[in-house]
Amino acid sequence: MHVTIALFDIDGTLLRAGGAGRRAVEIAIGEVLGKSNDVSLESIPFAGRTDPWIISQALAKYGVAADRALIQEVIARYIAALPGQLALANAFEVLPGVVGLLRHLLGRRNLALGLGTGNAERAAYAKLARGGLESFFSFGGFGSDHVDRAEVLRIGLERGRKKAEREDARAVVIGDTPRDVEAARAIGAECIAVETGGYEASALREAGASLVVSDLRDPDVLEVLR
């Protein structure tokens, strides 16, 4: 029996956090720099990036060289601020087809459900908990593991193969940005790309996605995750 490790991105793929993540990072940067009411990160791209990368760019914007200790301090403050911002996020939503797909996949003996996300692990589960999705995922690769997206996926795949006790398990990444697709290809994984993150199908196909769908209700998703 073949085994598949499915690694899901979070933001733009499973849910939209209504800007809560960006606001929490702004709060954290403001606390560290003493600029509590004067931090805006609108110019910094978040999509497809890892938390350490985002934070290093945010600090650089304000003229601060980021070392590992400072990045970890900002991440800790971000994680502390995130639940409150998630609670305030009126635009938070779990995306179409997500719950039904995850429930179906959870019952599959030949598939392990995991995460492949740029979010730090505790931030990832805070967002999932806000949407009632945290119980579906018991392992993954996270931004707290590595700054590079491909390495995040590689770590998630290794954990999935260990959990499944199958070193030959195939990998399928589910994401919403060209960076997700490129990182999946870098580790030799197939990639299902969804348009729910705002990228056009042409950009996702050009990046090398195995399948592009408008959202996770598309029945072809299950064909790839066979």
N, C-alpha and C positions, 0 to 999 in steps of 0.2 A: 504493500500500500504506500503510495506516495504521500508525502507530508508537505504542506505549504505553510510558510511563515508569512502572515499578513502584517505589514507595518503601516499603521495609519498616522498621517499627519493630523494635527488638531485644528489650528486656526484656518478657516476657509475651506476645510475638508469635512470635519465633523461638526463644527459650530462656528458661529461668529460671536465674539465676546463683547461686542458693542463698544469697543474702544477702551475697555477696562484695563487691558494689558498695557497699552501706551500710557494711560493716565497713571497707572501704578509705577511704571518706570520713571515718569516725570517726577512723581512724588519722591521716589528714592534718590534720583539724581539731585533734586532740590535739597533734600536733607543733607546729603553728603557735601554739597558745595555751598550750603548756607544760602540758597536761592529759592526758598520754599515756594514763592509765588511768581517766580520768573523763569520757569523752564518750559520750553516747548520743543518737542521732538518731531514736529510735523514734517521736517525736511529729511528725516532719516527713514530709509525703507525698512520695514519690519518683515514683509512677506518673504517667506523662504529662508529667513536668517535665524541664527541661533541667539539666545539671550546674551551670551558673552560678547558676541560680535556687536550686537545692538548697543550694549552698554559701553563698549570701548569706543564706538563711534559717537555716542552721546557725550561721553567725557571729552573726547577730542574736540567736539563742537564748542565746548566751553573752555578749551585750552588746557585740559588736564591730561597728562600722559597716564594711561591706564596700565597698572601692573596687576598681577593675579590677585593680590590681597585686596586691592581697591575694587576690582570687579566683583569679588566674592562679597564684599561689604554691601555694594549696591544691590546685588542679587538678593541678599538676605533682607534688605529693607524693602525691595520690590515684592518679595514673597509675603512679607508682613502686611504690605498695603493692598495686595491684590484681592483678598476676600471681600474687603469693604467696597472696593471699586466694582467687583463683580455683582455684589448685592445691589448697587446703585445703577447697574447697566440695564436700562429699560429696553435697549435694542438687542440684548442677548438672545440668541436663538440656536437651537439644534437644527441642523440643516435637513432638507427633505430626504427621506429614505434612510437616514442614518440608523435610527433605532430598529427598524425592521430588518435591515441588513445585518446589524450586529447580533440581533437575537437569532437570526438564521445561522450565522457563522458560528455562534457560540455552541450550537448543538452538533457541529461537525467534528468527528473524531480525528480527521486527517488534517485539521487546520488549527494553528495557534494564533490567537489574536494578540497583537502587540502594538506598540507605539513607535513611531520614528519622527520625533518632533524637536524643533529648535528650542522649545520651552525647557527651562530647568524642571527637574522632576516634580518638585513640590508645586510649582506653578502649573504644570500640566495637569496634575490631579485636582488642583483647586478649580481649574476651568471645567474639567470633566464633571466634577461633583456638582457644580452649578447647573449643569445640564442633565444630571442623573445618569451619567455614562461611566462613572469611575469603575463600576463593578465588572465591566466587560474586559478590562485590561490588567494583566498581572505582571507584565514585563515590558521593556522597551529600551530604546536609545534616546537620550535626552541632551538638551543643550548643556546641562550640568556635567555631562560626560566629556564633551569635546566642543571646540568652537567651530569645527568644520562639519558641514552637513553630511558629507559622505561618510565620515568617521562615525557620526552619530548613528547612521543607518547600519553601518558595519557592526557596531557594538550591539544594537538592537537585534540584528540577525543572529549574532553569536549567542545572545541570551535566549532567543527563541529556539535555536537549534539545541541548546543545552536543556531547555525545558521540555522540548519534544523528544529528546534523546535520539535525535536524528541529524547527524552531521551532513547528510546529503539533502536535507530539506530545501526545497526551492523557496525563493523569496519573491514576494510581490509587495511593492510599495504603493500606497494610495495617497496622493497628494494633489495640490491645486496650483502649484507654481512651476515654472520651468526649472527652478533650482531643485525642487523635489525630484523632478524627472532626471535631471543631470546627475544628481547624487545617487539615485537608484541605478542608473546605468553604470556609474563608477564602481558599484559593488556587484555588478552582474545580475541585478534584479530586474524583473519586469516592473512596469509602472502603469497603474490606472490613474489618469489625471481627470479631475473634475473641474468644470468651469465655475463652480460656486465661489472661487476665490477672486474672480474678476479678470482672469486671463482668458483671452480668446482661444478657441480650439486650435487655430492655426499656430499660435505660439507654443502651445503644449505639444502639438504634433511635431513641430520643428525641433523641439528639444529632445524628441525621441520617445514619447509616450507609446506604450503598447496599445492602449485604448484610451480614447477621450470621450467623456460622457458629460451631459449637461448637469446631472446630479446622480446621487447614489441609488435612485430608484430604477435606473436603467438595468434591464435584465442581463445585459452583456457583462455587467460586473461579476455576476455569479459564474458566468462562463469562464472568465479569467481566473477566478478564485475557486477553481474546480478541485 
